[in-house]
Amino acid sequence: MRHELEEVNVLASHYADKAISDAYSVLRSWKRRAEKGRASLRKPKLKRVYVRVKSTLRKVDGENVRITVKPYQYLTLSWSHTWFSPRVKGLELGEPVIKEDRVHLPFRYRLPWSTPLDYLAIDSNLYTLDAYDDEKFVTFSWRELYSLKFGMELKRGRIKSFASKHGRKGGKLMGKYSHRERNRVLDYVHKFVNKLLEMYPVKTFAVEKLDKQSMFQDADDKLSKEISRTVWRSIHRVLKYKAPLYGSLVKEVNPHLTSKSCPRCGWVSRKVGLFVVRGVVSPWTGN
């Protein structure tokens, strides 16, 4: 296959390697989701054609990148006058993705050379985030976020009733409020993570690798609604890609017995909630 492609284009073998790598990645992701019942048993299909450019086929010069398409044929892109230029200043360009109508330029943070020795163990609950910093216990309240999602849920229920009677107009209104809720939640999450990283820079954050779907199986209707309003994965995801800016790392751990284990000696209690948190911290004031 590589030999046949090289007869058409000398660089085809490089792009074929990335295509095979992406195909394996898609199949592995589909297999994991299918085994958990989250995806159809039908094999996944790519709906849009794209090409991922290897690092050896692109050359970065300041805020410009030159991509080799064919021998002595290049595609040059610049982000110097774009809206996101200040946000990616100092970041490293990843592997560009070329689609039929646009080009995606991913950027990444540089990881610290050494792993921070100081840990911050985090236990994610329904209304709080409980942490232990090797000296004291501290709690971040999520009540404001929970109230925001609860209020938007009530409003979305009324809009859904309206949308069922007004066709396209109702659908547009439903999409508008769903988009607004998502933006407000993400805004809260980013502010929360920023405050957490400012309070605890150069740390290794140990967070639980939670699975909502398995929680729903053992929960009643009331608890299922409360779990559906949580944003654990969003907070962990934002924390994971923002932590390197503060010289920190994020490590996901098995959540088994984390709520019953003492963060100091590792002793496991038979009672839930034995280790009482000694202070409540607001994500906005730090008091």
Secondary structure, DSSP 8 states (H G I E B T S, - for coil): -HHHHHHH-TTHHHHHHHHHHHHHHHHHHHHHHHHTTSS-SS----SS-EEE--GGGEEEETTEEEEEEETTEEEEEE-TTSTTTTTTTT-EE---EEESS-EE--EE----SS--S-EEEEEE-SSEEEEE-SS-EEEEE-HHHHHHHHHHHHHHHHHHHHHHHHHHHHHHHHHHHHHHHHHHHHHHHHHHHHHHHHHS-S-EEEEE---HHHHHHT--HHHHHHHHT--HHHHHHHHHHHGGGGT-EEEEE--TTTTTB-TTT--B-SSTT-S----EE-TTT--
